Amino acid sequence: MDQEEMSVYKAVKKIGIVLLALLVVSMIVGPPYDLWAAHYHRQVQVIDATAKAEAATELATAEVNRAKGVAEANRIIATSITEQYLRYLWITTLQTNDKEIIYVPTEANIPIMEAGRTVK
């Protein structure tokens, strides 16, 4: 062999040794890394599930508080509404209503549907 072929042979030999060393290192390091990665993945899933459970608990608490507020508001309204107040609301609604037709209940609380309506 001449000098050039010898240097190519040495370079290929060095590359082969490096590749073989990388293969051996990956065979040694690979399995512990896979175990570590699986353990890490499991920890992430546990933390995610815990966060979702805490969020659901907080949302449920907020919903209960909202329902308590609505119940209290309904109680206040139920105990404070008087016939005079309802008349006041009726009158203010009539003043701000831009509709042309108003149904007024009769004796049996059945409205007379468009009785006497004029044709335009």
C-alpha positions as semicolon CSV with decimal commas, in nm:
position;residue;x (nm);y (nm);z (nm)
1;M;0,000;0,000;0,000
2;D;0,113;0,346;-0,071
3;Q;0,107;0,636;0,172
4;E;-0,230;0,777;0,057
5;E;-0,412;0,443;0,088
6;M;-0,261;0,397;0,433
7;S;-0,393;0,735;0,553
8;V;-0,743;0,656;0,414
9;Y;-0,732;0,318;0,589
10;K;-0,633;0,484;0,919
11;A;-0,912;0,741;0,884
12;V;-1,173;0,470;0,815
13;K;-1,038;0,270;1,107
14;K;-1,066;0,572;1,340
15;I;-1,423;0,639;1,222
16;G;-1,511;0,273;1,282
17;I;-1,365;0,284;1,632
18;V;-1,559;0,604;1,713
19;L;-1,882;0,448;1,582
20;L;-1,822;0,130;1,780
21;A;-1,752;0,336;2,092
22;L;-2,075;0,531;2,040
23;L;-2,266;0,202;2,001
24;V;-2,120;0,065;2,324
25;V;-2,194;0,387;2,512
26;S;-2,553;0,392;2,385
27;M;-2,600;0,030;2,492
28;I;-2,475;0,119;2,841
29;V;-2,652;0,453;2,879
30;G;-2,973;0,371;2,687
31;P;-3,164;0,149;2,932
32;P;-3,113;0,374;3,239
33;Y;-3,216;0,674;3,027
34;D;-3,533;0,492;2,917
35;L;-3,618;0,420;3,282
36;W;-3,554;0,781;3,376
37;A;-3,765;0,907;3,085
38;A;-4,056;0,678;3,178
39;H;-4,036;0,787;3,542
40;Y;-4,028;1,153;3,437
41;H;-4,326;1,102;3,204
42;R;-4,521;0,941;3,488
43;Q;-4,439;1,232;3,720
44;V;-4,563;1,479;3,460
45;Q;-4,891;1,289;3,425
46;V;-4,939;1,280;3,805
47;I;-4,874;1,654;3,835
48;D;-5,113;1,724;3,547
49;A;-5,386;1,510;3,703
50;T;-5,336;1,678;4,040
51;A;-5,365;2,023;3,880
52;K;-5,686;1,921;3,702
53;A;-5,834;1,788;4,027
54;E;-5,748;2,109;4,212
55;A;-5,895;2,319;3,930
56;A;-6,216;2,113;3,936
57;T;-6,242;2,161;4,312
58;E;-6,196;2,537;4,282
59;L;-6,450;2,557;4,000
60;A;-6,701;2,361;4,207
61;T;-6,644;2,596;4,503
62;A;-6,696;2,898;4,277
63;E;-7,017;2,747;4,140
64;V;-7,149;2,680;4,492
65;N;-7,070;3,039;4,593
66;R;-7,246;3,170;4,283
67;A;-7,552;2,955;4,359
68;K;-7,556;3,085;4,719
69;G;-7,549;3,441;4,585
70;V;-7,837;3,372;4,347
71;A;-8,036;3,207;4,626
72;E;-7,978;3,507;4,853
73;A;-8,079;3,748;4,577
74;N;-8,394;3,545;4,512
75;R;-8,477;3,547;4,883
76;I;-8,435;3,924;4,901
77;I;-8,651;3,975;4,594
78;A;-8,918;3,735;4,718
79;T;-8,947;3,912;5,053
80;S;-8,932;4,268;4,921
81;I;-9,156;4,271;4,613
82;T;-9,486;4,444;4,676
83;E;-9,786;4,503;4,456
84;Q;-9,701;4,874;4,440
85;Y;-9,349;4,794;4,317
86;L;-9,484;4,561;4,048
87;R;-9,722;4,838;3,933
88;Y;-9,428;5,079;3,920
89;L;-9,232;4,832;3,705
90;W;-9,534;4,785;3,477
91;I;-9,572;5,162;3,427
92;T;-9,202;5,220;3,360
93;T;-9,202;4,930;3,113
94;L;-9,499;5,081;2,930
95;Q;-9,319;5,416;2,911
96;T;-8,998;5,272;2,770
97;N;-9,158;5,010;2,545
98;D;-9,169;5,106;2,178
99;K;-9,405;4,824;2,077
100;E;-9,750;4,911;1,944
101;I;-9,942;4,611;2,077
102;I;-9,999;4,556;2,449
103;Y;-10,185;4,252;2,577
104;V;-10,381;4,321;2,893
105;P;-10,508;4,022;3,094
106;T;-10,881;4,000;3,157
107;E;-11,076;3,849;3,449
108;A;-10,955;3,496;3,382
109;N;-10,598;3,615;3,307
110;I;-10,651;3,535;2,941
111;P;-10,559;3,824;2,709
112;I;-10,804;3,934;2,444
113;M;-10,593;3,883;2,136
114;E;-10,579;4,201;1,929
115;A;-10,943;4,287;1,985
116;G;-11,037;4,606;1,811
117;R;-10,698;4,643;1,644
118;T;-10,708;4,902;1,371
119;V;-10,572;4,825;1,031
120;K;-10,316;5,075;0,907
